């Protein structure tokens, strides 16, 4: 069972980071053998999700500059929020992969299982056994 990770987010997480923690942690605890050592990784996913959502909102804000804007020198430039979204997306993907939360990492775990096993145990039970849970 999970040790030390609460369904209640840390006080310092705000906004969408806090909301994601409340949705994500119960699912992780139910389906994966997450440990206290995973807390920082989960926080990173939540924080980067907040960055992604705020950056996206900034791009779509009626008073904002949108995806592109004209600089004072007449050059067409990209909104810096685009780079923030790109970085946050990559950080979220890396964190999810590290926790085994992507289809690719789940399929890699499945490939490690013995295909000749007659055991009809469901996938999540096999994951728990592999992780020592």
C-alpha positions as a Markdown table, in Angstrom:
| # | Residue | x | y | z |
|---|---|---|---|---|
| 1 | Unk | 0.0 | 0.0 | 0.0 |
| 2 | Unk | 1.1 | 3.6 | -0.5 |
| 3 | Unk | 3.1 | 5.1 | 2.3 |
| 4 | Unk | 2.8 | 8.8 | 3.1 |
| 5 | Unk | 1.1 | 10.2 | 0.0 |
| 6 | Unk | -2.1 | 11.9 | 1.0 |
| 7 | Unk | -5.1 | 12.5 | -1.3 |
| 8 | Unk | -5.0 | 16.0 | 0.1 |
| 9 | Unk | -2.6 | 18.1 | -1.9 |
| 10 | Unk | 0.3 | 19.9 | -0.2 |
| 11 | Unk | -0.7 | 23.5 | 0.9 |
| 12 | Unk | 1.7 | 25.1 | -1.5 |
| 13 | Unk | 0.0 | 23.6 | -4.6 |
| 14 | Unk | -2.5 | 26.1 | -6.0 |
| 15 | Unk | -5.0 | 26.3 | -8.9 |
| 16 | Unk | -4.9 | 23.5 | -11.5 |
| 17 | Unk | -1.9 | 21.9 | -9.8 |
| 18 | Unk | -4.1 | 21.4 | -6.6 |
| 19 | Unk | -7.1 | 20.2 | -8.7 |
| 20 | Unk | -5.0 | 17.6 | -10.6 |
| 21 | Unk | -3.4 | 16.3 | -7.4 |
| 22 | Unk | -6.9 | 15.6 | -6.0 |
| 23 | Unk | -7.9 | 13.7 | -9.2 |
| 24 | Unk | -4.6 | 12.0 | -9.8 |
| 25 | Unk | -3.3 | 10.7 | -6.5 |
| 26 | Unk | -6.4 | 8.5 | -5.7 |
| 27 | Unk | -6.1 | 6.8 | -9.1 |
| 28 | Unk | -2.4 | 6.3 | -8.7 |
| 29 | Unk | -2.8 | 4.9 | -5.2 |
| 30 | Unk | -5.5 | 2.5 | -6.4 |
| 31 | Unk | -3.7 | 1.3 | -9.5 |
| 32 | Unk | 0.1 | 1.6 | -8.9 |
| 33 | Unk | 2.5 | 0.9 | -6.1 |
| 34 | Unk | 3.5 | 4.6 | -5.6 |
| 35 | Unk | 5.7 | 5.4 | -2.6 |
| 36 | Unk | 6.7 | 8.5 | -0.7 |
| 37 | Unk | 9.7 | 8.8 | -3.0 |
| 38 | Unk | 7.3 | 9.4 | -5.9 |
| 39 | Unk | 5.8 | 12.5 | -4.3 |
| 40 | Unk | 8.2 | 14.9 | -5.9 |
| 41 | Unk | 7.5 | 13.4 | -9.3 |
| 42 | Unk | 3.7 | 13.7 | -8.8 |
| 43 | Unk | 4.2 | 17.3 | -7.6 |
| 44 | Unk | 6.2 | 18.1 | -10.8 |
| 45 | Unk | 3.4 | 16.6 | -13.0 |
| 46 | Unk | 0.8 | 18.7 | -11.2 |
| 47 | Unk | 2.9 | 21.9 | -11.3 |
| 48 | Unk | 3.6 | 21.5 | -15.0 |
| 49 | Unk | -0.1 | 20.9 | -15.7 |
| 50 | Unk | -0.9 | 24.2 | -14.0 |
| 51 | Unk | 1.8 | 25.9 | -16.1 |
| 52 | Unk | 0.3 | 24.3 | -19.3 |
| 53 | Unk | -3.2 | 25.4 | -18.4 |
| 54 | Unk | -2.3 | 29.0 | -17.4 |
| 55 | Unk | -0.2 | 29.4 | -20.5 |
| 56 | Unk | -3.0 | 28.1 | -22.7 |
| 57 | Unk | -5.4 | 30.5 | -21.0 |
| 58 | Unk | -3.0 | 33.4 | -21.6 |
| 59 | Unk | -2.8 | 32.6 | -25.3 |
| 60 | Unk | -6.6 | 32.6 | -25.6 |
| 61 | Unk | -7.2 | 35.6 | -23.4 |
| 62 | Unk | -9.2 | 38.3 | -25.3 |
| 63 | Unk | -6.8 | 40.9 | -24.1 |
| 64 | Unk | -3.7 | 38.8 | -24.8 |
| 65 | Unk | -1.5 | 38.7 | -27.8 |
| 66 | Unk | -2.6 | 35.3 | -29.1 |
| 67 | Unk | -0.2 | 32.7 | -30.6 |
| 68 | Unk | 1.8 | 35.3 | -32.6 |
| 69 | Unk | 2.3 | 39.0 | -32.3 |
| 70 | Unk | 4.2 | 41.8 | -34.2 |
| 71 | Unk | 7.1 | 43.2 | -32.3 |
| 72 | Unk | 7.9 | 46.9 | -32.2 |
| 73 | Unk | 10.5 | 46.3 | -34.9 |
| 74 | Unk | 7.9 | 44.7 | -37.2 |
| 75 | Unk | 8.9 | 41.1 | -36.7 |
| 76 | Unk | 6.3 | 38.4 | -36.3 |
| 77 | Unk | 7.1 | 36.6 | -33.1 |
| 78 | Unk | 5.7 | 33.6 | -31.2 |
| 79 | Unk | 4.1 | 34.2 | -27.8 |
| 80 | Unk | 6.5 | 33.0 | -25.1 |
| 81 | Unk | 3.6 | 31.0 | -23.6 |
| 82 | Unk | 3.9 | 28.6 | -26.6 |
| 83 | Unk | 7.4 | 27.6 | -25.3 |
| 84 | Unk | 6.0 | 27.3 | -21.8 |
| 85 | Unk | 3.3 | 24.9 | -23.0 |
| 86 | Unk | 5.9 | 22.9 | -24.9 |
| 87 | Unk | 8.2 | 22.6 | -21.9 |
| 88 | Unk | 5.4 | 21.7 | -19.5 |
| 89 | Unk | 4.0 | 19.1 | -21.9 |
| 90 | Unk | 7.4 | 17.4 | -22.1 |
| 91 | Unk | 7.8 | 17.5 | -18.4 |
| 92 | Unk | 4.4 | 16.0 | -17.9 |
| 93 | Unk | 5.1 | 13.3 | -20.4 |
| 94 | Unk | 8.4 | 12.4 | -18.7 |
| 95 | Unk | 6.8 | 12.3 | -15.3 |
| 96 | Unk | 4.0 | 10.1 | -16.5 |
| 97 | Unk | 6.4 | 7.8 | -18.2 |
| 98 | Unk | 8.5 | 7.5 | -15.0 |
| 99 | Unk | 5.4 | 6.5 | -13.1 |
| 100 | Unk | 4.3 | 4.0 | -15.8 |
| 101 | Unk | 1.2 | 6.0 | -16.7 |
| 102 | Unk | 1.5 | 6.1 | -20.5 |
| 103 | Unk | 0.2 | 3.5 | -22.9 |
| 104 | Unk | 3.8 | 2.9 | -24.0 |
| 105 | Unk | 5.2 | 2.3 | -20.5 |
| 106 | Unk | 2.2 | 0.1 | -19.7 |
| 107 | Unk | 2.9 | -2.0 | -22.9 |
| 108 | Unk | 6.5 | -2.3 | -21.9 |
| 109 | Unk | 5.5 | -3.6 | -18.5 |
| 110 | Unk | 3.1 | -6.0 | -20.2 |
| 111 | Unk | 6.0 | -7.2 | -22.4 |
| 112 | Unk | 8.0 | -8.1 | -19.3 |
| 113 | Unk | 5.2 | -10.4 | -18.1 |
| 114 | Unk | 5.5 | -14.1 | -19.0 |
| 115 | Unk | 3.2 | -14.6 | -22.0 |
| 116 | Unk | 3.1 | -18.4 | -21.3 |
| 117 | Unk | 1.5 | -17.9 | -17.9 |
| 118 | Unk | -1.8 | -19.6 | -17.4 |
| 119 | Unk | -2.7 | -17.2 | -14.7 |
| 120 | Unk | -5.9 | -15.2 | -15.5 |
| 121 | Unk | -5.1 | -12.4 | -13.1 |
| 122 | Unk | -6.0 | -9.0 | -14.4 |
| 123 | Unk | -3.4 | -6.5 | -15.6 |
| 124 | Unk | -3.5 | -4.2 | -12.5 |
| 125 | Unk | -3.1 | -7.2 | -10.2 |
| 126 | Unk | 0.0 | -8.2 | -12.1 |
| 127 | Unk | 1.4 | -4.7 | -11.9 |
| 128 | Unk | 0.9 | -4.8 | -8.1 |
| 129 | Unk | 2.7 | -8.1 | -7.8 |
| 130 | Unk | 5.6 | -6.9 | -10.0 |
| 131 | Unk | 6.0 | -3.8 | -7.9 |
| 132 | Unk | 5.9 | -5.7 | -4.6 |
| 133 | Unk | 2.5 | -4.4 | -3.6 |
